[in-house]
Amino acid sequence: MCAEIGQVRGGTTCTVLTVKASRSPIPGSVSSKRSSCTPGPRLCEPPIMSAPGVLSFTQQGWEQVLAKVRWALVYLDAACAESLHWGCGSTRLLEAVGGPACHLREFEPAAVGGGAEQPKAVFVLSCLLKGRTVETLRDIICRSHFQYCVVVTAVNHAVHLTANHVPAAAAAELEGQPVFEQLEEKLCEWMGNMNYTAEVLHVPLLFAPVAPHLALTPAFASLFPLLPQDVRLLNSARPDKRRLASLNEVDASALPPELLLQIRCLVSGLSSLCEHLGVREECFAVGSLSRIIAADLANYGPAKNRRKTATGRASVVFVDRTLDLTGAVGHHGDNLLEKIISALPQLPGHTNDVMVNMVELTALQNEEKNQSMVAPGCLAQSNDPAARALWEALLSTKHKEAVMEVRRHLVEAASRENLPIKMSMGRVTPGQLMSYIQLFKNNLKALVNHCGLLQLGLATVQTLKHPQTAKWDNFLAFERLLLQSIGESTMSVVLNQLLPMIKPLNQRTDDDYSPAELLILLIYIYSVSGEFTVDKDLGEAEEKVKKALAQVFCEESEFCPLLQKITVVGEKSENGSPWESVYYIPDYFTLFSLRMQSPDKMTSSKVRIAFYFIKGYLWLLTFERC
């Protein structure tokens, strides 16, 4: 069996576990309890666990959480919510909570506390119980009327000891779980009565299982490989030690404590997964940060005892995402799911799911003002076997076969519901798929029975109709042309080929590239080019590209979400121009900058436009009023 762990979109490292033989021990949760309280009866039965893998591992963890939430007010952070989203679904949690009202809330400082009729709370967190997390816990509890608090953390107690600067030798001699026990005392203190019940336990919930053997790590979405420019920062933080010449010399001792703890949290989760699989892992790494993570997993103390009793073996390969940016930005993949994720808007609070417009299945007109009135659909269908079967087919099939598979599932579902379906052969079109979906619109029972399948069907239709999909072939044609010319032409020639494609807003048509799409092309160009000679011609070509991009960005009335992510956007001016705002990216990325006059409406001020290269192939932009 094979399990892959990593970020699909803009991820950091990719971990591949190839398991030759395994058995699945069922480790219990590691917990400590200040006073006991028997949980109420379970409202729903646990699902049948699949074969050992990331899906069964995550489901097993959530079963431990569900056993604690009966009649409780449940607070989740974003990463744990995403794990629940893909692993069990919020419906399972709501059934386990019981009661007519919705008792799920986001874990944040401004979260609403519990009233007098809500004496029990469960906090499900992906992070260390330290710093702001503990402060947020305190604030929520102090403004509530809780008498029983359960805190579930995805980070085990050994990592908490490291975070509290307990030496490894001293940690080995400790009895119990003092960090968790101290927090339990604090929880009772914040609840206002030391006789109330508090419980802190560890359950490994760091993975979001997209498929039985494919999982994401939303808690580590911000963990990014080290860059050459980071060496200077590392050296400035250790003036009394030997200077690092390159990333190849960076080891764990050179990293800042915050990054080390983040790595240790990831290692803890991977070790728990290996325990579930019953395997003894061998670690391999490609890239500087991956090398550090692999070494930390190999030397992880709690894992050494586990390996002695493991009956299977696994190879774990860590790969820095920056070593394969081409795979992330290229358009050579013939996969429908890749296009869906690229075209549809991101589901708020999630790193790897999208919003599906569900207005077509209502009586509302499909207008922009109505889209916010209906809750969006999504790709994750953890509680719908038919939809999950289609989803897993979309993961592994080519575009044409995937669209035909969507049609087949819709036709079979309509037939089972005795809907008046009209079969048509030949090429599958968005209109044809929509005609099948519309059959379910006025049949509430059929709509409920096949809601998950309809969400995937609508995602397919909306992607096929999306302008981004129409441009896919244009991207692919340019990328193929680039691959043909890259061996025969210099980088300056390639940039000059791109120059006519850079057009300001008033000259662009629907077929031309937007600013965000131009950045994607530039990432691709510098990724596939590898090492190249910097000469006068290249300098002149880059200057032309910079000036053309500067003009394009000056004329943009609004930045797309991608540009807003790579630049911190401030407040707009009265005339709506984004150039009145401050856009900031840390200065240590800067390699060169350009000064130019601002647009006509802002002739009184100047704007500095700084272009950034990350490891020679990623372009970022920052705009700063001067």
N, C-alpha and C positions, 0 to 999 in steps of 0.2 A: 504494500500500500504506500501511497505517497501523500504527504501533507505539505502544503506550501503556506508559509506565514510571511506577511509583509504588507506594505501599503500599495494599493493598486494605483492610486492617483497621487502623484507627487510624493511617493513614499520614500523611506530612508534606506532601509536595508531589506533584502529579500532573503528569507530563510527557507531552505528546502530540506525536508526530512524524508529520507528514503528508508523505510522500515523493512528489514529483511524478515524478521520474525518477532512476534510480540505477544504478550498476554496482558490483560488489563486488570491490575489490582485496583480496588476502589478505595482510594485514601479518604479518610474522613476529614472534615474541616478541622483546622487548627484553631481552637477557640479558648477563651477564658471567660469566666462568668462571675460577677460579684455576688449575685444572688439568683437563685433558680426560679424559673417561672415556666410552667408547662405550656407549650404553645397550643392553641386551639386546634380543632380538627381541620384537616385539609378539605377544601371544597372540591378540588379537582384532582384526578389521578395523574401521576407522572406519565409522560409519554414513554413508549417503548424505546429504549436506548439502541442506537445503531452500533455497528462494529466500532472498536476502539479507533478514535480519530479526534480531530479538533471539534467536530460537531458534538459527539457524545461527551467530550471533555467539558465543553461549555454548558451543555444541558445539565450535566451532573452538578456543576457548580451552582447553576440557577435553582436546581431542586433544593439545595441547601438553603438558599435565600428564601424561596417560596415557603419553606417550612416555618419561617419566622414572621411572615407578614400578615397573618390573620388579623383582621380588624385594625390594621395599623395604617398610619399615615406614612407613605413611602417617599423618600427623597433620593433622587438619582442624579449623578453628574453625567455629563454628555457622553463620555466614553463608555460608562456602564449602560447607559440607555441604548447606545448603539449595539453593544454586545447583546442586550436583551432583544433588541429589534431584529437581529439576524438569527439569534439562537433559539428563542422561545416565542417572541412576540409579546406585545403589551397585554394582549387578551389573557394570556396565561397568568400574568401577574395580577390583573384585575380580578380574575376568578379566585385566585388564592387569597387576595385581600378580603373579598366578600363585601356585602353591603351595597346599597343602591347608589351611593355617591362615588365620584371619582376621587381617589385618595393618592394620586401620583403628582409629585411636584419636583421641579428642577432644584437641584442643590446649588444655591447661590446666596450671596449675602442678603439680597432683598427678598428672599423666599418668605412666603406667609407661614406663620407658625401655626401650631395646633390649638384649637379651642378647648373649652372645658369638656366637650363631648368626645374629644380625641386624645385619650390618655397614653396611647402607644405610638412610637415612631420608629421607623427603620431607615437608616441612612446607608445607601449602597454607593461606595466610592472607589474610584480606580487609583487613587493617589495615596501618598504617604500621609499619615495622620500627624501632621506637623505644620506649623506656621499658619498661613491663611486658612487652611482647611479646618484646623482646630478653632480658629477665631470664628469662622462661619458657623461651625457646630454650636459654639457657645452662644452666639447671637440668636440663632433659631430657637434653641432650647430655652433660653432665658425669657423669650417673649411668648412661650407656649405654656401649656398645662400638662406636660408629659409626666407620666409616672413610671414608664417603662421605655427605655431607649436601647436599641440594638444598632451598633455600628459595624458594617461589613466593609472590610478593605481588601482590595485585590493584591495588596503588597504584604508579604509575609513578615513575621516578627523579626526574623534575622536581618532583613533590610532595615527595619525600624531601629534596631540596635546600631547598625552602621550609621544611620542618619543621626543618631544621638551620640556619635563618637565613642562608642563602646569598643575597646580593642577586641580583636578576634579571640585572644586567649581568655580574656575575662568573660566574653559572651559564652564561651564553651562551658564555663563553670556555673553559669546562672541557672537557677531553678525557676520553672514557670515561665511566664511571659510578662515581665515587669512593666514594659512600655504599655501594653494593653491594660494591665491591671491599674496602673496609675491613671490612665484615661478614664477607666470605669469609675474611679473615685471622683474625678472631675465631673463626669456626667451626672452623678448623683448630686454633687454640690450645685451644679447649674439647675437641676430640676427642683432644688430647694428642700430635699429630704434625703438623708443618707440611707434611709430604709427602703427607698425606691429601688427598682431593678435596673441595672445597666449591664450590658453585654457587648464585648468587642471581639470580633472573630475575623479570621482571614479565610477568604474564598477566592481562588484564582479566576478572576473574571476579565482578564486583559484581552481576550480574543473575541472577535466578531466573526462567527463561522458563515461564510458566504455559501459554502458547499460542504459536503461531508469531509473533504480533504483539502479545503482551501479556506484560510482564515485571514482576517485583517487585524491590525493592531491599532485601533483608533486612539488609544491612550498615548501612543508614541508618534502621532501625526507630525509633531513639531521636531522630532529627533532627526537631524539632517547631518550627512557626512561632513567631516572637517574639510576646509578649503585651504589652499596654499596661503591665503591672506591671514588665516587664523594662527599661523605659526608666530607672526609678530605679536599678536595678542597674548599667546601663551608665554612667549619670552618676557613680555612686559610684566606678567604676573609672577615671575620667578627670577628676579634680578640677581639673586645670590647663587643661582645654579647655572650649570653649563647651558649655553644657548643652543637651541634646536635649529638645525640647518634646513630641515624639510619635514614634510609629514611622515616620511619613513622613519624618523627618529622619535616620533611622538608615541608615548606609552601611557598607561593609566595614571602614572604618578604625575604626569604633566597636565592632566585635565583638571578643569575647575570642579569643585565638590558637587555643584548642582548637576553637571553633566554626568559625573560618576554615579550619582544616585539614580539618575534616569536610566543609565545603562544597567545598573544593578536591579532595578525594578523589572526591566525587560528580561534580564537573565533569570530572575526568580520565576517569572511566568513561563519561560521556556523550560526551565527545570521541572516545574509542576506538570507541564504537558508530557515531558519525557517519562515522568513517574506514572502518569496515567497510561501511557503506551507501553510501559514496562520495558523500556529500552535503555541501553548504554550508548551514549552518543559519541561520535568522533566529530570534532569541529574543524571546519575549513573556512578560509576567509579570502575575499578579494577586495582590497581597499583598506585605507588606513583605519577608519572607524570600525569597520567590520572585523579587522584584526584584533582590535581592543575588546570588542564584544565577545568574540570567539574565545579569546584568552580568559576573559572573566568567567564565562560559562565553564570552561575547562577546569578552572581553579576554584569554582564556587563551592564553599565548604559543605552546605547541606546536600549538594549533589554527589559528593564523594561516597557517602554511605549508600545512597540510592543505587549507584552504579554497581556496587558489590553484589546486590541481589537481583539486578536486572537480568532477564533471560533473553532479551532480544538486542539487536544492534541497530543503530541509525547513523547516517551521515548527515551532518548539519552544515549547510553551506551559507555563509553570510556574504552578501554582495552590496557594495556601496551603490546607491541609486545614481550618483553622479557619474559613474563609469558606464552608464547606459541610458543617457538622456534621449538618444535617438529612439529607443523603444517607447518612451513616454510621449514624444511629440510627433513621431512619424505617422503616416497615413497608409502604410503598406500592409497593415493587418486587415484581412477580409473577414471581419467579425461584426455581427450586428450589435452585440452588447457594447463593444468599444464605441460604436457610433451613438448608441443611446446615452452612454455616460458623457460623451463629449457634447451632445446637442442639447439635452434637457437640463433645466436649472437644478442646482444642487439642493437637496433636501436640507432645510435649516437645521443646524446642530449636528449634521452628519458629515463624514468625510468621504463616503463612497456610495451614497444612494442619491436618487434624483426625485424630483417632483413630477408626478404625472397628472395632467389636467383631467379631472373627472366630470367636467360640466356636461360633456356629451351624453352622459347617462342620466341627466336630470332634465327637468322641464325648462331650465333657464336657457337663454340664448348664449351661444359660445362667444361672448365678448369679454374683453379684458377686465371690465369692471365687475363681471360676475365670477371671475376665476377665484378671487379671494373669498367668495362666499361659500365655496365647497371645499372641504378638506381634500388635499391632494392625495393621489395614490403614490405607490412606491414600487421598488423592485423586490424588496424582501417579502417573501410569502412563507414564513416558517411554519404556519399551521394549515396550509392548504397543499395536500399531497400532489394534486394534479398540477397546480401552479408551480410547485417546487420542481416537479419533473421537467416542466417546460423550461424553467429557469436554468436548470443544470444542462439542458440541451443547448440553450443559447450560449452558455459558457464555452462550449467545446466545438460548435459547428460553424461552418462558413456562412456568410451573409445570406446567400440564396437558399441554402438548406434551412437556415434558421427561420426565414420568413415563411417558408412552406410549412415548417413545424408549427409556427404560430397559427397558420390557417387550419392545419389539421386538428389542433387542440380546440379551436373555436367551433369547427364543424362538429366534432364529436360531442362537445358540451351542448351545443344547440340541439343535436339529435336526441341526446338523453333527456332533454327537457321538452321534447316534442314541439320545438319551435319551427315555424314555416321557413326553413332554409332553402335557398335556391343555389344549387351547386353550379360552379363555373370552373372550367379547366383552364390551363394555360398559365400565363405569367400572373403572379400575385401582385396586386396593386393596393395602395393605401385605401382607395375607395371600396374595394372588395372586402378588405378586412373590416372597415368601418361598417359596412352593411351587415356583416355578421354580428358585430358588437351591438349594433342598434336593436337587434332582435331581442336582446335581454332587457331593454330599457323599460318596457311597460310590464314586465313580469317580475314582481318583487321576489318571489321564491327563487326563480332562476338567477336573479341578480345576486342574491345573498349566497346561493350555493357556489357560484363561480366568480365571486368578486375578485379573488386573487388573479385568476386567469385573465379577466377583463382588464385589470390594471396593466398586466404585461402586454396584452393586445393593444391597449391605447398607447402605451409607451412606444411600441413598434410603429404604429400609425403616425404618431406625432414626430417621431424621428425621421421616418421616410419623407414626411412633408416639410421637414425643417430646412431652412436655407443652408445651414451648415452642412447638411448631408449632400446637397447639390454641389457644394464646393469641394467635397471630398476628392473627386476625380481631378480637380484642378491642383490640389495639393499633391496628389500622387504623381501627376504628370511632371510637376516642377521637381519633386524629389528624385524621380527617375532621371530627368535631364541633368540634375546636379550630380548624381552618381556617375553618369556617363562622362561628364566634363571634369570631374574633380581630379581624375588621374592625368588629364591632358592639359588642364588650365591651372593657373595660379589662383590664389584666394582673391586677389584684386579683380581678376576677370569674373569670378563668380559673383562678387559683390556688385560689379557693374551690370551684371545680368539682372540682379534683383532691383537695382535702382529705379527702372521705369515702372515697377510695380508699386512703388511707394507714392501714393496719391493722397492729397488732402481731402477733407470731407466734401468740399464743393465740386470735386472732380471724380469722386468715386461712384461706381455703379454697384449693383448687387453682386456682380461677378468679381469685383475687385477685393483686395485684401484689406481688412480693418487693421487698426494699430495692433491689437492683440494677436491677430493672425500673422502679422509681419514679425512680431517677436518670436512666435513659434517657428517661423521659417528661419530666422536668424539662429535660434537655438539648434535647429537641425543642421544648418550649414556648418556652424562651428563644431558641432558634435562629430559629424562624419569626416570633417577635414583632418582632425587629429593634429599632429605637429606640422607647422608650416613656417616658412621663413618670413620674418618681418622686414620689409624693404620700403623704399620710397613709394612705389606704386601702390602697395597695400595701405600705407598711411593716407595717401590721397583718396583712395577708394573709400576707406572708412570715414574720412572727413565728409565726403559727399553723402554717404549714407546717414551720417549723424545729422547733417543739415536738413536732409529731406525728412528724416524722422522728427526733427525738432519742429519743422513746419506743420507736419501732420498733427502732432500733439498740441501745438498752439491753437489749431483750429477746431479741436474737439470740444463740443459743448458739454459732453458728459463722458466720464470714463466707465468702461465696462467693468464687471466684477473682477476679472483677472487683473486689470491694471490697478484697481482699488486694493487688491490683495498685496501686490508687490510695492505699493506706495501707500503710506498712511495718509488718508485723506482728511483734511481739515474742513472748516466751514466754507461754503460757497459765498461768493460775492452777491451783491444785489442783482447784477446782470446775469448771474448764473454761470459765469466762466470759472472753470476749475483752476484757472491760473491765479485766482485770488487766494487760493489755499496753499498750505505748506505740505509738501510731499517729502517724506524723509525715509531714508534707508541708511543704516550705520555707515559712517564715513570710511571704515576700513576696507570696504569693498571697492572704493573708487580707484580707478586707474587713470582716467582722464576725464576732463570736463570741457564744456563749451559755453562761452558766454554769447548771448545774442539779445537783440531787442525783442520785447514782448509784442503781442499782436497790437493792431492799430488802436484798439479800445484801451490799451494800457501802455501808451507810449511814454508815460512818465516814469515807469519803473523798468528794471531789468530782471531777467529771469536766468538763472543758471540751470543748465540741463546736464546732468551727470549720467554717463553711461557706465554700466558695470559689466565686467566679464567675470564669471565664476569658472575657474579652472579652464579658461580659454574658450568656453563655448556657451555660456548662459548670459544673456543680456538682460539687465534690469534697468529701470529708469527711476530717477528721482527729480523732482521739480522743487525748487526753493527760491523764494523771493529774495532778491539781493538789495 
